[in-house]
């Protein structure tokens, strides 16, 4: 992927990291265990809000009507089916926090990875009287009709986990999420450590058309080129953030390029699929072929403990507390930054056993 990420690069404002209360985590797919309840160790922490100087958004500047969230109708648009731990935990976190603060009514929809459906989902929630929207965008582009419908009704749209190519405090309120370029950098550093800076790496790309894939790829490649000239870049092929697709792609790559000695998967689900393929081919993941991924699911951290994954960079999905805190601050008249970036942990053999209960 070579698309340039739209990132604010000036006027970064540092502030003290604030730990937010964690609403319940969801079950992992391969286990009946749940990290449920309030797990403060896994709560999101704010790294920094950022935006160009003077670009913080206020209720008046946005042109929204002031509401009390506790007596309001709030809509949440999920982009993908809840078939992986990230989406399960994200949706549950929104539901739990809405219940915790006493939101009058929470509308929830799921676009099932279909952009036209996400557009219609958002429009339907507006027609049902939604007064504030939290949206996990499917793609960075394409939501313009839905955003226009919200703007026409003066309904704020808060985006989480994927950034859209639009104007903050106009087309949408703010973005809450990780620094995906930095995640890529950190994954590359972990891979360099695991491989000793040598070998041939295959990249399992995420879905096309969103800044998560673009940025994670950019950060990873930039770090490899700068720090590990002896690591040869192998094939880059999309696994669509899915376990079955990751397995299929890895099976093909093992056949076509058996000299691959490392895999960078842009989410844990693809990494777990790749592990199955490697083991089926008689290879030892984590040993014969080093594996590094991004997400921080319990299944992946447990794979580190088993020695099948070498490192995982977290991407924390528990947006409920931060999303509703941001919404309440906005409705109270406080200025909201263009971007609120969260701090993500990392897992490897040095901390996996003691930290697994913080995974989702």
C-alpha positions in Angstrom: 0.0 0.0 0.0 1.4 3.4 -0.9 -1.4 5.8 0.0 -0.3 8.8 2.1 -2.0 9.0 5.5 -3.8 12.2 6.4 -2.2 13.0 9.7 -2.0 16.3 11.6 1.7 17.1 11.8 1.8 20.5 13.5 0.8 21.9 16.8 0.9 18.6 18.7 -0.3 19.1 22.2 1.0 16.8 24.9 -1.1 16.2 28.0 -1.0 14.0 31.0 -2.1 10.4 30.2 -5.5 9.8 31.7 -6.6 6.3 32.6 -10.2 5.7 31.7 -12.4 3.1 33.3 -12.8 0.0 31.2 -16.1 -1.4 30.3 -16.3 -5.2 29.9 -14.2 -7.1 27.5 -15.5 -9.8 25.2 -14.8 -13.4 24.7 -12.0 -14.6 22.5 -13.0 -16.7 19.6 -11.2 -19.9 20.5 -11.8 -19.8 24.2 -14.7 -19.7 26.6 -12.7 -17.4 28.8 -13.6 -13.8 29.1 -11.7 -10.9 30.5 -15.1 -9.4 31.3 -15.9 -6.9 33.9 -13.9 -3.8 34.6 -10.3 -4.5 33.9 -8.4 -1.3 34.6 -5.1 -2.9 33.5 -6.5 -3.1 29.9 -8.1 0.4 29.8 -7.3 2.8 27.1 -4.9 5.6 28.0 -4.7 8.9 26.2 -1.3 9.5 24.8 -2.0 12.9 23.3 -4.7 15.0 21.6 -3.4 16.7 18.5 -4.4 19.2 15.9 -3.3 22.3 14.1 -3.1 25.3 16.4 -6.6 26.8 17.0 -8.3 23.8 15.4 -10.0 22.4 18.5 -13.7 21.9 18.0 -16.5 23.4 20.1 -20.2 22.9 20.2 -20.7 26.4 18.7 -18.1 26.0 16.0 -19.5 22.6 15.0 -23.0 24.0 14.8 -24.6 21.2 16.9 -27.5 21.5 19.2 -26.6 21.1 22.9 -28.0 17.9 24.4 -27.9 15.9 27.6 -26.5 12.5 26.7 -28.4 10.9 29.5 -31.7 11.9 27.9 -30.6 11.5 24.3 -30.6 8.9 21.6 -27.1 7.9 20.6 -26.2 5.8 17.6 -23.3 3.5 17.1 -22.3 2.3 13.7 -20.0 -0.8 13.7 -18.2 -1.4 10.4 -17.6 -5.2 10.4 -19.4 -8.3 11.7 -18.5 -9.2 15.2 -16.6 -12.3 14.3 -13.3 -11.3 15.7 -12.2 -10.2 19.2 -11.5 -6.6 18.3 -15.0 -5.9 17.0 -16.7 -7.8 19.8 -14.8 -5.9 22.4 -15.3 -2.6 20.7 -19.1 -2.9 20.4 -19.4 -4.3 23.9 -17.4 -1.4 25.3 -19.7 1.1 23.7 -22.8 -0.7 25.0 -21.4 -1.1 28.5 -20.4 2.6 28.8 -23.7 3.8 27.5 -25.5 1.7 30.1 -23.0 2.9 32.8 -23.7 6.6 32.2 -27.4 6.1 31.7 -27.9 7.0 28.0 -31.6 7.1 27.3 -31.4 4.9 24.2 -28.5 3.4 22.3 -29.1 2.4 18.7 -26.5 -0.1 17.3 -26.0 -1.2 13.7 -23.5 -3.4 11.9 -22.5 -2.8 8.3 -21.2 -6.3 7.8 -18.1 -4.9 5.9 -20.4 -3.3 3.3 -19.9 0.5 2.7 -23.4 1.1 1.2 -24.9 -0.6 4.3 -22.9 1.5 6.7 -24.2 4.6 4.9 -27.8 3.5 5.1 -27.3 2.4 8.7 -26.2 5.9 9.7 -29.1 7.5 7.7 -31.6 5.1 9.4 -30.3 6.0 12.8 -30.7 9.7 12.0 -34.3 9.0 10.9 -34.9 7.2 14.2 -33.9 10.4 16.0 -30.2 9.9 16.8 -28.8 13.0 18.3 -25.1 11.9 18.6 -23.3 9.4 16.4 -20.2 7.2 17.2 -18.9 5.6 14.0 -16.3 3.0 13.4 -15.7 3.7 9.7 -15.3 0.8 7.3 -13.1 2.8 4.9 -11.4 6.1 5.0 -13.4 7.3 2.0 -17.0 6.8 0.9 -19.1 7.9 3.9 -19.8 11.4 2.5 -23.6 10.8 2.0 -24.0 9.7 5.6 -21.8 12.5 7.0 -23.8 15.0 4.9 -27.1 13.7 6.3 -25.8 14.1 9.9 -24.5 17.6 9.2 -27.9 18.6 7.8 -29.4 17.6 11.1 -26.6 19.2 13.2 -25.8 15.8 14.6 -22.1 15.4 15.8 -20.2 12.4 14.4 -17.4 11.0 16.5 -15.1 8.6 14.6 -13.2 5.8 16.3 -10.5 3.3 15.3 -10.3 4.2 11.6 -9.7 7.8 10.4 -11.7 9.2 7.5 -10.5 11.6 4.8 -12.7 14.5 5.6 -12.6 17.8 7.6 -12.7 17.6 11.4 -15.2 19.9 13.1 -17.1 20.1 9.9 -17.7 16.7 8.3 -17.1 15.0 11.6 -16.2 16.0 15.1 -12.9 14.2 16.0 -11.0 11.0 15.6 -10.2 8.7 18.5 -7.7 5.9 18.0 -4.1 4.7 17.7 -1.1 6.0 15.9 -1.1 3.3 13.2 2.2 4.4 11.7 3.9 4.1 15.0 2.3 0.6 15.4 4.0 -0.4 12.2 7.3 1.0 13.4 7.1 -0.9 16.6 6.1 -4.1 14.8 9.2 -3.8 12.6 11.5 -3.2 15.6 10.0 -6.3 17.2 10.6 -8.3 14.0 14.2 -7.1 13.7 14.8 -8.2 17.3 13.2 -11.6 16.7 15.2 -12.2 13.5 18.4 -10.6 14.4 17.9 -8.3 11.5 18.2 -10.9 8.8 15.9 -13.0 6.6 13.0 -12.6 4.3 9.6 -11.3 5.5 6.2 -11.7 4.0 3.5 -9.1 4.9 -0.1 -10.0 5.4 -1.9 -6.7 4.6 -5.1 -5.6 6.1 -8.2 -4.6 4.1 -7.7 -2.0 1.4 -9.1 1.5 1.5 -8.6 2.5 5.1 -5.8 4.3 7.0 -5.1 1.4 9.3 -3.7 -0.7 6.6 -2.0 2.2 4.8 -0.3 3.5 8.0 0.7 0.1 9.5 2.3 -0.8 6.2 4.1 2.6 5.9 5.5 2.5 9.4 6.7 -1.1 9.1 8.4 -0.6 5.7 10.0 2.7 6.8 11.5 1.1 9.9 12.8 -1.9 8.0 14.5 0.2 5.4 16.0 2.5 8.0 17.1 -0.1 10.5 17.4 -3.6 8.8 18.9 -3.5 5.4 19.6 -7.2 5.6 16.0 -8.2 5.9 14.7 -8.9 2.4 11.1 -7.8 1.6 9.1 -10.7 0.3 5.5 -10.6 -1.0 2.8 -8.3 0.3 -0.7 -9.7 0.0 -4.0 -8.8 1.6 -5.6 -11.1 4.1 -8.5 -8.7 4.7 -7.9 -8.8 8.5 -9.5 -12.3 8.5 -8.2 -15.5 10.0 -9.3 -17.8 7.2 -7.9 -15.5 4.5 -4.6 -15.1 6.4 -4.3 -18.9 6.4 -5.1 -19.2 2.7 -2.6 -16.5 1.8 0.1 -18.1 4.0 -0.5 -21.5 2.4 0.0 -20.0 -1.1 3.1 -18.1 0.0 4.7 -21.2 1.6 4.3 -23.0 -1.8 5.5 -20.1 -4.0 8.3 -18.7 -1.7 9.4 -21.4 0.8 12.4 -19.3 1.8 10.3 -16.9 3.9 11.7 -16.7 7.4 9.4 -14.1 8.9 5.8 -12.9 8.8 4.4 -9.5 9.6 0.6 -9.7 10.0 -1.3 -6.5 10.3 -3.7 -8.0 12.7 -3.8 -11.0 15.1 -6.5 -12.9 13.2 -4.3 -13.1 10.1 -1.3 -14.1 12.2 -3.3 -16.9 13.8 -4.4 -18.1 10.4 -0.8 -18.0 9.2 0.3 -20.1 12.2 -2.1 -22.8 11.1 -0.7 -22.8 7.6 2.9 -22.9 8.8 2.3 -25.8 11.2 0.4 -27.7 8.4 3.5 -27.3 6.2 5.8 -28.7 8.9 7.3 -25.4 10.0 7.5 -24.1 13.5 5.9 -20.7 13.8 7.9 -18.5 16.2 11.0 -20.5 15.5 11.5 -21.5 11.9 9.4 -18.6 10.8 9.2 -15.5 13.2 5.8 -14.0 13.5 4.9 -10.5 14.6 1.4 -9.0 14.5 -0.8 -6.1 15.8 -4.0 -6.1 17.9 -3.4 -7.7 21.3 -6.1 -10.3 21.4 -6.0 -13.0 24.1 -5.5 -15.7 21.5 -2.4 -14.0 20.1 -0.9 -13.3 23.6 -1.5 -17.0 24.5 0.3 -17.9 21.2 3.3 -15.9 22.5 3.3 -18.0 25.6 3.3 -21.1 23.5 6.2 -19.7 21.5 4.3 -19.5 18.2 4.2 -15.7 17.9 7.2 -13.6 18.8 5.6 -10.2 19.5 2.3 -8.4 19.3 1.7 -4.6 19.3 -1.6 -3.7 20.9 -4.4 -1.8 19.3 -6.9 -1.3 22.1 -10.6 -1.6 21.1 -12.2 -0.5 24.4 -13.4 2.9 23.1 -16.6 3.2 25.2 -15.2 5.3 28.1 -13.1 7.5 25.9 -15.9 8.0 23.3 -18.5 9.0 25.9 -16.1 11.1 27.9 -15.3 13.0 24.7 -19.0 13.3 23.8 -19.8 14.7 27.3 -16.9 17.1 27.2 -18.1 18.4 23.8 -21.7 18.8 25.0 -20.4 20.6 28.1 -18.8 23.2 25.8 -15.2 22.0 26.2 -12.9 22.2 23.1 -12.3 18.8 21.5 -9.0 18.1 19.6 -9.0 16.9 16.0 -7.3 13.7 17.0 -7.1 11.9 20.3 -4.4 9.3 20.2 -4.3 6.4 22.6 -1.2 4.7 23.9 -0.8 1.0 23.1 1.2 -1.6 24.9 3.4 -4.4 23.4 3.5 -8.1 24.3 6.4 -10.5 23.9 8.0 -13.4 25.7 9.1 -11.1 28.5 5.6 -10.1 29.7 3.0 -12.3 27.9 2.3 -14.6 30.9 1.9 -11.8 33.4 -0.1 -9.6 31.0 -2.4 -12.0 29.3 -5.4 -11.1 31.5 -5.2 -7.5 30.1 -5.6 -8.8 26.5 -9.1 -8.9 25.0 
